[in-house]
Amino acid sequence: MRNLFCAFLCISGIFISAETASVAWGAKGAETDAYLTIDSMVQYAIEDEYLAHAEYESILKKFGSVKPFSNIIRAELTHIGWLVDAYKFAKLPVPPDEAEKYIVIPASLDEAFKAGVQAEIDNIAMYDSFIASPLIIKSENKYYRDLFTRLRDASKNHLEAFKKGLQ
């Protein structure tokens, strides 16, 4: 859907730089999408979980086995698994993990903790907006409401762990 939108903008004479296109991915994409559907919510969610996993993996490669990154990276795989199950539930193909295009590797461990805090804040805000959506409030979408609530609550735990790491 977003690729069709980008193609429409290009045909209309509005060109999007790679930098601008990258903003519309994961939580940042959800934040700017005025036409969220359940499918797009699940897509933004898996993108954001892919991104967290890739960022934490790059941090571990650069700084070694540092907690809580070493613990949280495993949780991110669980979250991705939950979202893969949501794709199966909806009988949709799982999008590929393209997070490598969007990661930023922090220069220091302190910056890594700050990035972790911000990533989880953005993630929580995304899930809060999904949970409050009129689409998700509908009783027939309880599966997605429960999924987004579980993911948001896990991010709250991650946020606290990163805040402790900053101290």
C-alpha atoms as an extended CHARMM CRD file, in Angstrom:
* protein
*
       167  EXT
         1         1  MET       CA              0.0000000000        0.0000000000        0.0000000000  PROA      1               0.0000000000
         2         2  ARG       CA              2.7270000000        2.4620000000        0.9610000000  PROA      2               0.0000000000
         3         3  ASN       CA              4.7140000000        1.5850000000       -2.1730000000  PROA      3               0.0000000000
         4         4  LEU       CA              1.6530000000        2.3800000000       -4.2950000000  PROA      4               0.0000000000
         5         5  PHE       CA              1.3080000000        5.6760000000       -2.4280000000  PROA      5               0.0000000000
         6         6  CYS       CA              4.9740000000        6.5120000000       -3.0970000000  PROA      6               0.0000000000
         7         7  ALA       CA              4.5180000000        5.6080000000       -6.7720000000  PROA      7               0.0000000000
         8         8  PHE       CA              1.4740000000        7.8900000000       -6.9280000000  PROA      8               0.0000000000
         9         9  LEU       CA              3.4530000000       10.7510000000       -5.4150000000  PROA      9               0.0000000000
        10        10  CYS       CA              6.3000000000       10.2470000000       -7.9060000000  PROA      10              0.0000000000
        11        11  ILE       CA              3.8970000000       10.1370000000      -10.8560000000  PROA      11              0.0000000000
        12        12  SER       CA              2.2860000000       13.3170000000       -9.5010000000  PROA      12              0.0000000000
        13        13  GLY       CA              5.6460000000       15.0580000000       -9.5900000000  PROA      13              0.0000000000
        14        14  ILE       CA              6.3490000000       14.7460000000       -5.8660000000  PROA      14              0.0000000000
        15        15  PHE       CA              9.5910000000       12.8660000000       -5.3560000000  PROA      15              0.0000000000
        16        16  ILE       CA             10.5150000000       11.1860000000       -2.1020000000  PROA      16              0.0000000000
        17        17  SER       CA             14.1390000000       10.8600000000       -1.1010000000  PROA      17              0.0000000000
        18        18  ALA       CA             15.3700000000        7.5970000000        0.3710000000  PROA      18              0.0000000000
        19        19  GLU       CA             15.7370000000        9.4440000000        3.6740000000  PROA      19              0.0000000000
        20        20  THR       CA             12.0810000000       10.5440000000        3.6690000000  PROA      20              0.0000000000
        21        21  ALA       CA             10.8910000000        7.0880000000        2.6450000000  PROA      21              0.0000000000
        22        22  SER       CA             12.8040000000        5.5150000000        5.5360000000  PROA      22              0.0000000000
        23        23  VAL       CA             10.8550000000        7.6150000000        8.0370000000  PROA      23              0.0000000000
        24        24  ALA       CA              7.6730000000        5.7450000000        7.0510000000  PROA      24              0.0000000000
        25        25  TRP       CA              8.8400000000        2.4940000000        8.6160000000  PROA      25              0.0000000000
        26        26  GLY       CA              8.0560000000        0.9240000000       11.9830000000  PROA      26              0.0000000000
        27        27  ALA       CA              6.7860000000        3.1710000000       14.7840000000  PROA      27              0.0000000000
        28        28  LYS       CA              7.7660000000        6.3280000000       12.8840000000  PROA      28              0.0000000000
        29        29  GLY       CA              5.6930000000        5.1930000000        9.9240000000  PROA      29              0.0000000000
        30        30  ALA       CA              2.7000000000        4.4070000000       12.1150000000  PROA      30              0.0000000000
        31        31  GLU       CA              2.9760000000        7.8130000000       13.7420000000  PROA      31              0.0000000000
        32        32  THR       CA              2.5890000000        9.5790000000       10.4000000000  PROA      32              0.0000000000
        33        33  ASP       CA              0.0130000000        7.2620000000        8.7980000000  PROA      33              0.0000000000
        34        34  ALA       CA             -3.4100000000        8.9090000000        8.8930000000  PROA      34              0.0000000000
        35        35  TYR       CA             -5.1420000000        5.8600000000        7.3670000000  PROA      35              0.0000000000
        36        36  LEU       CA             -4.2410000000        2.9690000000        9.6370000000  PROA      36              0.0000000000
        37        37  THR       CA             -5.8340000000       -0.3900000000        8.9430000000  PROA      37              0.0000000000
        38        38  ILE       CA             -5.3740000000       -3.5790000000       10.9200000000  PROA      38              0.0000000000
        39        39  ASP       CA             -3.0400000000       -4.8660000000        8.1960000000  PROA      39              0.0000000000
        40        40  SER       CA             -0.9230000000       -1.7140000000        8.2970000000  PROA      40              0.0000000000
        41        41  MET       CA             -0.8280000000       -1.7910000000       12.0990000000  PROA      41              0.0000000000
        42        42  VAL       CA              0.5070000000       -5.3350000000       12.0560000000  PROA      42              0.0000000000
        43        43  GLN       CA              3.0050000000       -4.3530000000        9.3600000000  PROA      43              0.0000000000
        44        44  TYR       CA              4.2890000000       -1.3450000000       11.3230000000  PROA      44              0.0000000000
        45        45  ALA       CA              4.4710000000       -3.5210000000       14.4330000000  PROA      45              0.0000000000
        46        46  ILE       CA              6.5890000000       -6.2310000000       12.7980000000  PROA      46              0.0000000000
        47        47  GLU       CA              8.7950000000       -3.5830000000       11.1810000000  PROA      47              0.0000000000
        48        48  ASP       CA              9.3910000000       -1.9770000000       14.5540000000  PROA      48              0.0000000000
        49        49  GLU       CA             10.1510000000       -5.3130000000       16.2010000000  PROA      49              0.0000000000
        50        50  TYR       CA             12.5210000000       -6.1870000000       13.3320000000  PROA      50              0.0000000000
        51        51  LEU       CA             14.1780000000       -2.8000000000       13.8350000000  PROA      51              0.0000000000
        52        52  ALA       CA             14.5960000000       -3.2710000000       17.5960000000  PROA      52              0.0000000000
        53        53  HSD       CA             16.1140000000       -6.7160000000       17.0640000000  PROA      53              0.0000000000
        54        54  ALA       CA             18.5390000000       -5.4370000000       14.4110000000  PROA      54              0.0000000000
        55        55  GLU       CA             19.5730000000       -2.4240000000       16.4980000000  PROA      55              0.0000000000
        56        56  TYR       CA             20.1420000000       -4.4760000000       19.6290000000  PROA      56              0.0000000000
        57        57  GLU       CA             22.0630000000       -7.0520000000       17.6050000000  PROA      57              0.0000000000
        58        58  SER       CA             24.3450000000       -4.3360000000       16.2060000000  PROA      58              0.0000000000
        59        59  ILE       CA             24.8660000000       -2.9380000000       19.7120000000  PROA      59              0.0000000000
        60        60  LEU       CA             25.8550000000       -6.3870000000       21.0020000000  PROA      60              0.0000000000
        61        61  LYS       CA             28.2990000000       -6.8280000000       18.1110000000  PROA      61              0.0000000000
        62        62  LYS       CA             29.8930000000       -3.4600000000       18.8220000000  PROA      62              0.0000000000
        63        63  PHE       CA             29.9550000000       -3.4970000000       22.6510000000  PROA      63              0.0000000000
        64        64  GLY       CA             29.8420000000       -7.1890000000       23.5440000000  PROA      64              0.0000000000
        65        65  SER       CA             27.3010000000       -9.0510000000       25.6510000000  PROA      65              0.0000000000
        66        66  VAL       CA             25.8370000000       -6.1280000000       27.5980000000  PROA      66              0.0000000000
        67        67  LYS       CA             22.6870000000       -6.4110000000       29.6870000000  PROA      67              0.0000000000
        68        68  PRO       CA             19.8640000000       -5.6670000000       29.1670000000  PROA      68              0.0000000000
        69        69  PHE       CA             20.4950000000       -5.7820000000       25.3890000000  PROA      69              0.0000000000
        70        70  SER       CA             21.5530000000       -9.4360000000       25.5980000000  PROA      70              0.0000000000
        71        71  ASN       CA             18.2670000000      -10.3220000000       27.3230000000  PROA      71              0.0000000000
        72        72  ILE       CA             15.9460000000       -8.0590000000       25.3740000000  PROA      72              0.0000000000
        73        73  ILE       CA             17.1640000000       -9.2350000000       21.9640000000  PROA      73              0.0000000000
        74        74  ARG       CA             15.7180000000      -12.6760000000       22.7500000000  PROA      74              0.0000000000
        75        75  ALA       CA             12.4170000000      -11.0710000000       23.7150000000  PROA      75              0.0000000000
        76        76  GLU       CA             12.3450000000       -9.2580000000       20.3760000000  PROA      76              0.0000000000
        77        77  LEU       CA             12.4670000000      -12.6250000000       18.6150000000  PROA      77              0.0000000000
        78        78  THR       CA              9.4540000000      -13.7080000000       20.6780000000  PROA      78              0.0000000000
        79        79  HSD       CA              7.5990000000      -10.5330000000       19.6780000000  PROA      79              0.0000000000
        80        80  ILE       CA              8.4150000000      -11.1300000000       16.0210000000  PROA      80              0.0000000000
        81        81  GLY       CA              7.0660000000      -14.6650000000       16.4490000000  PROA      81              0.0000000000
        82        82  TRP       CA              3.7890000000      -13.3170000000       17.8360000000  PROA      82              0.0000000000
        83        83  LEU       CA              3.4790000000      -11.0370000000       14.8190000000  PROA      83              0.0000000000
        84        84  VAL       CA              4.3140000000      -13.8600000000       12.4050000000  PROA      84              0.0000000000
        85        85  ASP       CA              1.4270000000      -15.7420000000       14.0550000000  PROA      85              0.0000000000
        86        86  ALA       CA             -0.8060000000      -12.6930000000       13.4170000000  PROA      86              0.0000000000
        87        87  TYR       CA              0.1080000000      -12.8460000000        9.7320000000  PROA      87              0.0000000000
        88        88  LYS       CA             -0.7690000000      -16.5340000000        9.6830000000  PROA      88              0.0000000000
        89        89  PHE       CA             -4.0380000000      -15.7550000000       11.5080000000  PROA      89              0.0000000000
        90        90  ALA       CA             -4.8880000000      -13.2130000000        8.7860000000  PROA      90              0.0000000000
        91        91  LYS       CA             -3.6360000000      -15.5640000000        6.0420000000  PROA      91              0.0000000000
        92        92  LEU       CA             -1.1870000000      -12.9200000000        4.7850000000  PROA      92              0.0000000000
        93        93  PRO       CA              2.4580000000      -13.3110000000        3.7670000000  PROA      93              0.0000000000
        94        94  VAL       CA              4.9880000000      -12.1770000000        6.3590000000  PROA      94              0.0000000000
        95        95  PRO       CA              6.9710000000       -9.1530000000        5.1370000000  PROA      95              0.0000000000
        96        96  PRO       CA             10.7270000000       -9.6180000000        4.8680000000  PROA      96              0.0000000000
        97        97  ASP       CA             13.0090000000       -8.2230000000        7.5390000000  PROA      97              0.0000000000
        98        98  GLU       CA             14.5350000000       -5.1010000000        5.9800000000  PROA      98              0.0000000000
        99        99  ALA       CA             15.6010000000       -3.4860000000        9.2470000000  PROA      99              0.0000000000
       100       100  GLU       CA             19.2740000000       -3.3580000000        8.2330000000  PROA      100             0.0000000000
       101       101  LYS       CA             18.3640000000       -0.4050000000        5.9840000000  PROA      101             0.0000000000
       102       102  TYR       CA             17.1040000000        1.6210000000        8.9310000000  PROA      102             0.0000000000
       103       103  ILE       CA             19.3900000000        0.9270000000       11.8800000000  PROA      103             0.0000000000
       104       104  VAL       CA             21.6690000000        3.5110000000       13.3850000000  PROA      104             0.0000000000
       105       105  ILE       CA             24.5980000000        2.1540000000       15.3770000000  PROA      105             0.0000000000
       106       106  PRO       CA             25.2850000000        4.3000000000       18.4470000000  PROA      106             0.0000000000
       107       107  ALA       CA             28.8260000000        5.6030000000       18.9780000000  PROA      107             0.0000000000
       108       108  SER       CA             28.8950000000        4.8120000000       22.6950000000  PROA      108             0.0000000000
       109       109  LEU       CA             27.2000000000        2.5170000000       25.1670000000  PROA      109             0.0000000000
       110       110  ASP       CA             25.5570000000        5.5390000000       26.8060000000  PROA      110             0.0000000000
       111       111  GLU       CA             24.0920000000        6.4990000000       23.4180000000  PROA      111             0.0000000000
       112       112  ALA       CA             22.9490000000        2.8910000000       22.9880000000  PROA      112             0.0000000000
       113       113  PHE       CA             20.9870000000        3.0430000000       26.2490000000  PROA      113             0.0000000000
       114       114  LYS       CA             19.4760000000        6.3880000000       25.2510000000  PROA      114             0.0000000000
       115       115  ALA       CA             18.5330000000        4.9450000000       21.8650000000  PROA      115             0.0000000000
       116       116  GLY       CA             16.9660000000        1.9420000000       23.6220000000  PROA      116             0.0000000000
       117       117  VAL       CA             14.9200000000        4.2400000000       25.8470000000  PROA      117             0.0000000000
       118       118  GLN       CA             13.6990000000        6.2770000000       22.8700000000  PROA      118             0.0000000000
       119       119  ALA       CA             12.9430000000        3.1830000000       20.7780000000  PROA      119             0.0000000000
       120       120  GLU       CA             10.7980000000        1.7210000000       23.5540000000  PROA      120             0.0000000000
       121       121  ILE       CA              9.0130000000        5.0480000000       24.1400000000  PROA      121             0.0000000000
       122       122  ASP       CA              8.1830000000        5.2010000000       20.4220000000  PROA      122             0.0000000000
       123       123  ASN       CA              7.1370000000        1.5480000000       20.4470000000  PROA      123             0.0000000000
       124       124  ILE       CA              4.8170000000        2.0340000000       23.4440000000  PROA      124             0.0000000000
       125       125  ALA       CA              3.2470000000        5.1140000000       21.8420000000  PROA      125             0.0000000000
       126       126  MET       CA              2.6400000000        3.1370000000       18.6520000000  PROA      126             0.0000000000
       127       127  TYR       CA              0.9250000000        0.2940000000       20.5000000000  PROA      127             0.0000000000
       128       128  ASP       CA             -1.1050000000        2.7280000000       22.6320000000  PROA      128             0.0000000000
       129       129  SER       CA             -2.3860000000        4.3860000000       19.4510000000  PROA      129             0.0000000000
       130       130  PHE       CA             -3.2650000000        1.0040000000       17.9410000000  PROA      130             0.0000000000
       131       131  ILE       CA             -5.0950000000       -0.1180000000       21.0900000000  PROA      131             0.0000000000
       132       132  ALA       CA             -7.1060000000        3.1320000000       21.1540000000  PROA      132             0.0000000000
       133       133  SER       CA             -8.0340000000        2.8230000000       17.4630000000  PROA      133             0.0000000000
       134       134  PRO       CA            -11.7600000000        2.4270000000       16.7300000000  PROA      134             0.0000000000
       135       135  LEU       CA            -10.8360000000       -0.6020000000       14.5920000000  PROA      135             0.0000000000
       136       136  ILE       CA             -9.1150000000       -2.4010000000       17.4520000000  PROA      136             0.0000000000
       137       137  ILE       CA            -11.7790000000       -1.5090000000       20.0070000000  PROA      137             0.0000000000
       138       138  LYS       CA            -14.3470000000       -3.5470000000       18.0320000000  PROA      138             0.0000000000
       139       139  SER       CA            -15.0790000000       -6.8840000000       19.7180000000  PROA      139             0.0000000000
       140       140  GLU       CA            -14.3240000000       -8.8420000000       16.5320000000  PROA      140             0.0000000000
       141       141  ASN       CA            -10.7260000000       -7.5440000000       16.7030000000  PROA      141             0.0000000000
       142       142  LYS       CA            -10.0070000000       -8.7620000000       20.2270000000  PROA      142             0.0000000000
       143       143  TYR       CA             -7.1600000000      -10.9210000000       18.9010000000  PROA      143             0.0000000000
       144       144  TYR       CA             -5.3010000000       -7.8170000000       17.7060000000  PROA      144             0.0000000000
       145       145  ARG       CA             -6.1530000000       -5.7810000000       20.8130000000  PROA      145             0.0000000000
       146       146  ASP       CA             -4.7140000000       -8.5540000000       22.9920000000  PROA      146             0.0000000000
       147       147  LEU       CA             -1.6270000000       -8.8610000000       20.7580000000  PROA      147             0.0000000000
       148       148  PHE       CA             -0.8890000000       -5.1270000000       20.7820000000  PROA      148             0.0000000000
       149       149  THR       CA             -1.4830000000       -4.9730000000       24.5520000000  PROA      149             0.0000000000
       150       150  ARG       CA              0.9940000000       -7.8210000000       25.1400000000  PROA      150             0.0000000000
       151       151  LEU       CA              3.5720000000       -6.1550000000       22.9040000000  PROA      151             0.0000000000
       152       152  ARG       CA              3.0890000000       -2.7650000000       24.5660000000  PROA      152             0.0000000000
       153       153  ASP       CA              3.4140000000       -4.2310000000       28.0460000000  PROA      153             0.0000000000
       154       154  ALA       CA              6.6260000000       -6.0190000000       27.0820000000  PROA      154             0.0000000000
       155       155  SER       CA              7.9960000000       -2.7100000000       25.7760000000  PROA      155             0.0000000000
       156       156  LYS       CA              7.1850000000       -1.0720000000       29.1060000000  PROA      156             0.0000000000
       157       157  ASN       CA              9.4060000000       -3.6600000000       30.7950000000  PROA      157             0.0000000000
       158       158  HSD       CA             12.1740000000       -3.0350000000       28.2600000000  PROA      158             0.0000000000
       159       159  LEU       CA             11.9110000000        0.7090000000       28.8210000000  PROA      159             0.0000000000
       160       160  GLU       CA             12.4750000000        0.2730000000       32.5550000000  PROA      160             0.0000000000
       161       161  ALA       CA             15.4990000000       -1.9490000000       31.8980000000  PROA      161             0.0000000000
       162       162  PHE       CA             17.0630000000        0.6510000000       29.5870000000  PROA      162             0.0000000000
       163       163  LYS       CA             16.3610000000        3.4550000000       32.0660000000  PROA      163             0.0000000000
       164       164  LYS       CA             18.1930000000        1.4390000000       34.7490000000  PROA      164             0.0000000000
       165       165  GLY       CA             21.0910000000        0.9710000000       32.3480000000  PROA      165             0.0000000000
       166       166  LEU       CA             21.3970000000        4.7410000000       31.9880000000  PROA      166             0.0000000000
       167       167  GLN       CA             21.8410000000        5.1600000000       35.7490000000  PROA      167             0.0000000000
